[in-house]
Amino acid sequence: MSTYSIWQPTLQPTGLRGRWGSAWAESLGAAKDTLVTLAQDAVTVRSVRLGPSDALERAGSDRSIPRQAGEAVDAYRARLAAAWESWSWVGTDYGISLAVGLLGWGYPAVISYAELPWDTASDRWSRLRILFTGFALWGALPWSTWSWGSRVVEGIETVDPVTARVALRRTLRQWINARDRVFAVTVARGSAIWGRFVWGSGSWSTATTTEWGPPLFGDPDTIWSTVAFGVFC
């Protein structure tokens, strides 16, 4: 594509096409090229996919999606680009799973106490459990790239636990309902989950399962205003 600095000299009348006349026209064209570049930047800066990385913080502020500590630029762009979809489903199982999945560590199952009660307490009705199963889930991966129910090593299994817990608490508090609390986050790594398989088809084992519950005093990921007593968040 031609630029104004190239095109402008061709508009000069014959008497102004010499060395100095062409240089003068080229400088006028360069000024117009600068204005075009500024206009393009003014448009692309609003795009989370095309805009400069230093503009993402403002885009995140507009969408109420803060950047997580250490989050890669491309990963943050992907989360911002999905803001319409994720915010449209806020408070639902799908919306919560999507918001967490966009962190890049896998799409978890969101299980309520009513679906899978873990004790007999009557005040658990607003409690949720976030479960990274370690198995392929519908919608988690592109079609044809996995077998239904096959073992999948999720990012949550290898990420730094402190980094993960901080990001999960912040994200979950935004996307769950105000009345709800996340009782625990379970990283199952393909282990059988109590109450989710036919008796005799698997053996109960916690050897490969990690569960993150209420934060402990002094934990490096215990940040004021992001935690709640007795629950993960």
DRENDOGU-861693 format. One record per residue (C-alpha): x, y, z negated; residue in three letters. Coordinates in steps of 0.001 Angstrom, whole numbers, padded with zeros to 6 digits, always signed. Layout:
<nodes>
XYZALA...
</nodes>
This chain:
<nodes>
+000000+000000+000000MET+001382+003416+000993SER+001961+006142-001568THR+001303+009851-001327TYR+005035+010547-001378SER+005348+008537+001844ILE+002125+009676+003459TRP+002269+013398+002671GLN+005275+014191+004958PRO+003418+012669+007929THR+000776+015393+007593LEU+003302+018193+008116GLN+003128+020178+011368PRO+006098+019731+013675THR+007844+022852+012450GLY+007855+021579+008843LEU+009104+018054+009506ARG+012746+018890+009092GLY+014939+017987+006123ARG+013598+020576+003719TRP+009990+020547+004879GLY+009809+016764+004507SER+011405+016929+001039ALA+008875+019547-000033TRP+005970+017408+001222ALA+007414+014324-000449GLU+007561+016126-003797SER+003915+017158-003436LEU+003034+013527-002684GLY+005003+012350-005739ALA+002932+014652-007963ALA-000235+013067-006557LYS+001227+009586-007137ASP+001746+010507-010776THR-001898+011537-011110LEU-003008+008264-009487VAL-000875+006268-011923THR-002300+008169-014893LEU-005845+007584-013637ALA-005142+003854-013242GLN-003670+003694-016726ASP-006707+005474-018145ALA-008912+002709-016715VAL-006741-000345-017429THR-005964+000735-020996VAL-009562-000197-021847ARG-009104-003727-020489SER-007868-006214-023060VAL-006459-008420-020295ARG-004742-005719-018207LEU-004019-002936-020688GLY-000679-002405-022424PRO-000024-004399-025581SER+000208-001274-027732ASP-003440-000507-026910ALA-004741-003797-028298LEU-004936-002538-031875GLU-007489+000098-030857ARG-009397-002463-028793ALA-009444-004734-031822GLY-010716-001918-034007SER-013561-001283-031553ASP-014517-004970-031694ARG-013878-005419-035447SER-011345-008140-034653ILE-008055-007329-036388PRO-004839-008891-035215ARG-003536-011648-037460GLN-000014-011527-038847ALA+002400-012945-036302GLY-000327-013470-033694GLU+001031-013596-030141ALA-000087-010871-027739VAL-001692-013317-025290ASP-003564-015077-028097ALA-004895-011760-029381TYR-005949-010752-025866ARG-007923-013990-025574ALA-009736-013372-028862ARG-010625-009809-027882LEU-011825-010913-024451ALA-014193-013384-026126ALA-015628-010779-028508ALA-019028-010610-026788TRP-019510-014369-026948GLU-018194-014844-030475SER-020071-011907-032012TRP-023281-012942-030219SER-023269-016170-032229TRP-022022-014823-035563VAL-023329-016797-038534GLY-024092-019927-036505THR-022117-023157-036462ASP-021134-022532-032856TYR-020094-018939-033503GLY-018005-019864-036535ILE-016307-022714-034693SER-015626-020468-031703LEU-014160-017650-033796ALA-011863-020076-035598VAL-010994-021928-032410GLY-009880-018721-030734LEU-007099-018529-033306LEU-005527-021310-031253GLY-005430-024162-033783TRP-008432-026195-032673GLY-012223-025950-032783TYR-013509-027284-036117PRO-016826-028790-037069ALA-018879-026606-039406VAL-020667-028818-041939ILE-023189-027545-044456SER-023791-029069-047865TYR-027228-030179-046666ALA-025624-032199-043861GLU-022885-033788-045950LEU-023279-033267-049724PRO-020004-033794-051544TRP-021461-033780-055064ASP-024827-033550-056820THR-024698-029871-057807ALA-027917-028053-056961SER-026290-024700-056231ASP-024323-025851-053182ARG-027014-025029-050622TRP-025018-022082-049236SER-021689-023935-049110ARG-019915-024913-045902LEU-017011-027189-045139ARG-014752-026429-042178ILE-013504-029708-040742LEU-010708-030109-038216PHE-011446-033694-037222THR-008395-034470-035130GLY-010670-035915-032456PHE-011757-034543-029101ALA-014988-032587-029512LEU-017501-031482-026938TRP-016493-028087-025580GLY-013092-028103-027238ALA-011162-029128-024148LEU-011761-028922-020370PRO-013815-031733-018895TRP-011841-034804-017654SER-008700-034048-019682THR-009565-036404-022539TRP-011563-039463-023469SER-014630-039004-025608TRP-013610-039229-029268GLY-009913-039658-028499SER-007295-038585-031037ARG-006077-035035-030473VAL-003224-033404-032364VAL-004650-029984-033208GLU-002582-026870-033751GLY-003818-026623-037344ILE-001815-029786-038104GLU+001535-028169-037334THR+001064-024464-038065VAL+002504-022928-041220ASP-000145-023528-043940PRO+000174-020070-045487VAL-000238-018375-042101THR-003242-020560-041337ALA-005002-019988-044650ARG-004642-016210-044477VAL-006024-016068-040927ALA-008813-018545-041676LEU-010006-016659-044745ARG-010143-013355-042890ARG-011877-014847-039854THR-014355-016980-041748LEU-015450-014140-044020ARG-016317-012153-040898GLN-018236-014868-039064TRP-020116-016768-041768ILE-023328-015387-043240ASN-022955-013002-046155ALA-024747-015455-048456ARG-022518-018382-047508ASP-019180-019509-048859ARG-016668-021915-047393VAL-016131-024563-050045PHE-013031-026037-048404ALA-011141-026440-045143VAL-010268-030033-044310THR-007611-031089-041808VAL-008514-034739-041231ALA-005890-035724-038610ARG-008248-038388-037324GLY-009009-039883-040745SER-012417-041331-041492ALA-014668-038800-043206ILE-016861-039979-046065TRP-020454-040279-044907GLY-019596-039819-041216ARG-018982-043416-040174PHE-020784-046761-040452VAL-019652-048726-043482TRP-017224-051413-042365GLY-016076-049543-039266SER-013273-047770-041077GLY-011515-047624-044394SER-011596-044633-046695TRP-008179-042957-046675SER-006862-039556-047681THR-003239-040285-046835ALA-003304-038108-043735THR-005961-035631-044845THR-005184-032125-046090THR-007782-030080-047941GLU-007485-026390-048729TRP-009796-025308-051502GLY-009865-022320-053849PRO-006663-020278-053887PRO-004420-020586-056898LEU-003013-017645-058807PHE+000339-016731-057325GLY-000246-018376-053948ASP+001425-016283-051223PRO-001804-016291-049215ASP-003967-015052-052093THR-004835-011543-050967ILE-007226-009329-052909TRP-010659-008973-051255SER-010199-012045-049025THR-010820-014705-051658VAL-013711-015788-053861ALA-013645-017726-057133PHE-014167-021475-056872GLY-014247-021683-053075VAL-011868-021368-050155PHE-013449-018058-049176CYS
</nodes>
